[in-house]
Amino acid sequence: MRRAGGAMLEVMVATAIFAMAALSVLATLDDGAARARRVNETLVACDLARSAMSRLEAGLAMPEAISGPVPRWRPEVDLTGFDDSPEEASGWELRVSTTPSAFAGLTEVSITAVRVDERGVSAERALYTLVQLVRLREVTEDIVGEEDEITERARRARPSSGPIGGTRR
């Protein structure tokens, strides 16, 4: 009988040790998954900030138009008609600030991407800030066929009377 009680105690101790080891492994896996989610959110924040900065550099948007909630990206394109449904919030917000720089014609632009919750409250997660000097210009309407300064310079530099690009002999 003493032998059976000892074996039972031994099984209970081994089970407890196994349970503690399993819990430790599960906690490590959970921590790794949480870190992977944070890294992914930081990458998304970085992409959003860089995309917004590129739009400013290209003159496609002004800082005031970029600042605010980021709409959810929708990959499907409906070419059959006008879609007037409201933009869905993506859970991200861009905060854009501009400061005059010491360099003529350049503005220091700071873009911060922040993860926000459903109520629009900043979760201060996945915070990413990109600061860069940018030559801001007014957004202009691009008209097809309109000649600009580059086209005019190319026309003057080319002695041919034909169209730009011309034909080679």
C-alpha positions as CSV (number, residue, x, y, z in Angstrom):
1,M,0.0,0.0,0.0
2,R,2.8,2.4,0.8
3,R,4.3,1.7,-2.6
4,A,1.0,2.6,-4.4
5,G,0.7,5.9,-2.4
6,G,4.3,6.8,-3.4
7,A,3.6,6.2,-7.1
8,M,0.5,8.3,-6.9
9,L,2.4,11.1,-5.3
10,E,5.1,10.8,-8.0
11,V,2.5,11.0,-10.8
12,M,0.9,14.1,-9.2
13,V,4.3,15.9,-8.9
14,A,5.2,15.0,-12.5
15,T,1.8,16.3,-13.7
16,A,2.3,19.6,-11.8
17,I,5.8,20.0,-13.3
18,F,4.4,19.3,-16.8
19,A,1.5,21.8,-16.3
20,M,4.0,24.5,-15.2
21,A,6.2,23.9,-18.2
22,A,3.2,23.9,-20.6
23,L,2.0,27.2,-19.1
24,S,5.4,28.7,-19.5
25,V,5.6,27.6,-23.2
26,L,2.1,29.0,-23.8
27,A,3.0,32.3,-22.2
28,T,6.1,32.6,-24.4
29,L,4.0,31.9,-27.5
30,D,1.4,34.5,-26.5
31,D,4.1,37.1,-25.9
32,G,5.7,36.3,-29.3
33,A,2.3,36.6,-31.1
34,A,1.7,40.0,-29.3
35,R,5.2,41.2,-30.4
36,A,4.5,40.1,-34.0
37,R,1.2,42.1,-34.0
38,R,3.0,45.2,-32.7
39,V,5.7,44.9,-35.3
40,N,3.0,44.5,-38.0
41,E,1.2,47.6,-36.7
42,T,4.4,49.6,-36.7
43,L,5.0,48.5,-40.4
44,V,1.5,49.7,-41.3
45,A,2.1,53.0,-39.5
46,C,5.4,53.4,-41.3
47,D,3.8,52.7,-44.7
48,L,0.9,55.2,-44.0
49,A,3.4,57.9,-43.0
50,R,5.6,57.3,-46.0
51,S,2.7,57.3,-48.4
52,A,1.4,60.5,-47.1
53,M,4.8,62.1,-47.3
54,S,5.1,61.0,-50.9
55,R,1.8,62.6,-51.8
56,L,3.0,65.9,-50.3
57,E,6.3,65.7,-52.1
58,A,4.6,65.0,-55.4
59,G,2.2,67.9,-54.9
60,L,-0.9,65.6,-55.0
61,A,-2.2,66.8,-51.6
62,M,-1.7,69.5,-49.0
63,P,-1.0,68.8,-45.3
64,E,-4.5,69.8,-44.3
65,A,-6.0,67.2,-46.6
66,I,-3.9,64.4,-45.3
67,S,-4.3,65.0,-41.6
68,G,-7.1,63.1,-40.0
69,P,-8.6,59.6,-40.1
70,V,-7.3,57.3,-42.8
71,P,-10.1,55.6,-44.8
72,R,-10.1,51.8,-45.2
73,W,-8.5,50.7,-48.4
74,R,-11.0,48.9,-50.7
75,P,-9.3,46.8,-53.4
76,E,-12.4,46.2,-55.5
77,V,-13.1,48.9,-58.0
78,D,-16.7,49.4,-59.2
79,L,-16.7,50.9,-62.7
80,T,-20.4,50.5,-63.2
81,G,-21.5,53.5,-61.3
82,F,-21.0,56.1,-58.6
83,D,-20.4,54.7,-55.1
84,D,-21.6,57.3,-52.6
85,S,-21.3,55.1,-49.5
86,P,-19.3,56.7,-46.7
87,E,-15.7,55.8,-46.2
88,E,-15.1,53.2,-43.5
89,A,-12.6,54.1,-40.9
90,S,-9.4,52.0,-40.9
91,G,-8.5,52.5,-37.3
92,W,-5.6,54.8,-38.2
93,E,-5.1,58.5,-38.0
94,L,-2.5,60.8,-39.5
95,R,-1.4,63.9,-37.6
96,V,0.5,66.3,-39.9
97,S,2.3,69.4,-38.7
98,T,4.4,71.8,-40.7
99,T,7.1,74.2,-39.5
100,P,9.0,76.7,-41.6
101,S,12.7,75.6,-42.0
102,A,15.9,77.6,-42.2
103,F,16.2,76.6,-45.9
104,A,14.5,78.7,-48.5
105,G,11.5,77.1,-50.1
106,L,11.5,74.1,-47.8
107,T,9.1,73.2,-45.0
108,E,9.7,70.8,-42.2
109,V,6.8,68.3,-42.3
110,S,6.1,65.9,-39.5
111,I,3.6,63.0,-40.1
112,T,2.6,60.8,-37.2
113,A,0.6,57.6,-37.7
114,V,-1.4,56.5,-34.7
115,R,-3.7,53.5,-34.1
116,V,-7.1,54.7,-32.8
117,D,-10.0,52.7,-31.4
118,E,-13.7,52.7,-32.6
119,R,-14.5,55.9,-30.7
120,G,-11.6,57.7,-32.3
121,V,-9.5,57.7,-29.1
122,S,-5.8,57.4,-29.7
123,A,-4.6,54.0,-28.4
124,E,-1.0,55.4,-28.7
125,R,-0.1,52.1,-30.2
126,A,2.0,51.7,-33.3
127,L,3.1,55.3,-33.1
128,Y,5.4,56.2,-36.0
129,T,6.7,59.7,-36.8
130,L,8.3,60.7,-40.1
131,V,10.0,64.1,-40.2
132,Q,11.3,65.5,-43.5
133,L,12.0,68.7,-45.4
134,V,9.6,69.1,-48.3
135,R,9.0,71.7,-51.0
136,L,5.3,72.2,-50.6
137,R,3.4,73.4,-53.7
138,E,-0.2,74.1,-54.4
139,V,-2.2,71.2,-55.7
140,T,-3.1,71.9,-59.4
141,E,-5.4,70.3,-61.8
142,D,-3.5,68.3,-64.4
143,I,-5.1,68.8,-67.8
144,V,-4.4,66.2,-70.5
145,G,-2.5,67.7,-73.4
146,E,-1.6,70.8,-71.5
147,E,2.0,71.9,-72.2
148,D,4.1,72.7,-69.2
149,E,7.5,74.2,-68.7
150,I,9.3,70.9,-69.3
151,T,7.5,70.3,-72.6
152,E,8.3,73.8,-73.7
153,R,12.0,73.5,-72.9
154,A,12.1,70.2,-74.8
155,R,10.4,71.7,-77.8
156,R,13.0,74.6,-77.9
157,A,15.9,72.2,-77.4
158,R,14.9,70.0,-80.3
159,P,15.5,71.6,-83.8
160,S,13.0,69.3,-85.6
161,S,9.7,70.7,-86.7
162,G,7.9,67.4,-85.9
163,P,6.3,66.4,-82.7
164,I,8.3,65.8,-79.5
165,G,9.9,62.5,-79.8
166,G,9.9,62.8,-83.6
167,T,11.2,60.1,-85.9
168,R,14.8,59.0,-86.4
169,R,16.3,58.5,-89.7
